[in-house]
Amino acid sequence: MRLTTKGRYAVTAMMDLAIHQNGSPVTLTDIAEHQELSLSYLEQLFSRLRKAKLVKGLRGPKGGYQLARTASEITIAEIIMAVDESVDITQCRGRENCNEGEQCLTHELWSHLSQQVYQFLDGMTLAEVVKWPCVQAVAARQDAKYARKHFSGADATVSLDSLTIN
């Protein structure tokens, strides 16, 4: 499977959006800061996510992005596919031409594994993943770090009880 930073960052950004939107748009700047990602790279990814109708952009001073559907309706596979990533593990990218123009000996093995990986990711929603305790712990740590940075000197403690996941 060739999952590059494009797919990983898209899933990470969508998870951040699902955790933080709480009824109002989230800016790409906030996502970039929380996740320590390049803002310009996020802009490119969100352009693709918007075209795939996974997010919607809201303009204006209180603008940003929101999920276009609830987190329980968006699968991890959809996010990866929206940014032109593939879950194909075959060497030939499914073209069956990896052995001097013909199918190689292990093509079917890798093809079946690719199908399993896709089914796994397609069966997992954004809402399910963001509810994992390890994900919630990381989000709380990131929120506390963000709060300390932006609310200088304030007692920056964040509880996930206040976060709503759509």
N, C-alpha and C positions, 0 to 999 in steps of 0.2 A: 504494500500500500504506500502510495506517495502522498502523504499528507504534509504539505509544506506549511510555512508560517502563515500563508494566506488563509488556509482552512482553520488552523489553530487560533489565529487572531480573531477571525470572524466568530467562531464559537465563543471565545473568551469575551469579546465585546458584546455579543448578544446576551450572554449570561449576566454581564455587568448591567446591561440595560434592563433586563428582566428583574434584577434585584433592586435597582434604584429608581425606576420610573414612578412608582407610587402615585399614579394619577397625573403626573406632570412630566413634560419632556425632559430628557437628559441630554446635555450637550456632549459633543464628541470630545471637547476639551476635558470634561470631567471623566469620561471613560478613559481617555489617554492618560490622565494623571493617576487614576485608580489602578490601571493595569500596566502603567509604564510602557505605553505603546506610542508609536509615532502618530501624531495627529494627521499628517498628510496621508499616511498609509490607511488610517481609519476612514478618511474621507473617500478614498478609492473603494474600500470594502463596502462602506455604507451606500455608495452609489449602486453597487451591484445588489446589495440586500434590498434596497428600495425598488429596483427594477423587478426583483423577484417577489415583491409585495410582502416582504417579511417585516419591514419597518416602514414607518411614515415619518416624514420630516415636517416640522412645524416652524414657520418663520416668525421673526419678530424678536423683541428683546427677551421674551421668556420662551423662546423657541428651543428646538432641539429635536430629538428623536424619541419615538415611542414604538412599541411593538405594533405591527399592523393587525395581529390577531393575539389572542391570549397565549401565554407561554405554554399552556397545556395543548395548544393546537400546532405548535411549531416543533418539528423534529430536528435532531442534531444533523441528520443526513440532509435535510432541506437546506440548512445553513451552509453546509460544506459544498453542496452542489450549486448553491446560489453564487458562490465566488469562484466557480469553474474548477473546483477541485474534484478529484476522482477517488473513489475507494477501490479502484481496480489494482490488484496486486500482480497481475500478469506482466511479464517483461515486455510484451508486445502491445499493451494497452487494449487487449481484447481483440486484436486484429488477426490473431492466429498466424502471424508471419515471422515469428522470432527465430525459426530454425531454417535459415536460407530461404526465406519466403514462405515457409510452411509452418504448421503447428508444431511446437516442441513437445517433448515427451511429458513434461510436467504441466502443460497448459491447463488441462482440466482440473488438476489439483488446485492451482492458484486461482482459477476461475471460480471454483466452488468456494474457496476461502473468501474471495472478494464478495461473493453473494452473501455469505454469512456475516461479514463485517458490515455490509450495507444494511442487511436486515436488522442487525443489532442497533446500528445508529438510527435507522428509520423507526425503530420501535421505542426509542428513548426520546422523551420530550424535554424541552428546555425547562419546564416546570419541575419535572422529576429531578433533573440534575442539580438545579439550584437549591433544592431542598436537602441534598445530601449534607450531613453534619460537617464533613470536612470542607465542603464548599462554603457553608455558612460561617465556619470559623475563619476561613481566609477572608471572606467578605467583611467580617467584623474587624479583623486586623487591618485591612486596607482602609476601611472607613475611619478607624481611629487615627491612622497615620494621616489621612486626608484632613481630618478635623484638626489635628495638631498643627498641620501646615497652614491651614486657612483661617483658623481661629486662634491665632498666636496666643499662647499662654493659657488659653481656656482649658478647663479640665475636659479633655477630649475622650470621653468614653462613649462607645456606641453599642447598642443592643440590637440584636436582630429581631427582637420582639416588635420593634417599631417599623420593620420593613415588611412590605406587602409584595407578594409575588403573584402576578396575574396569570 
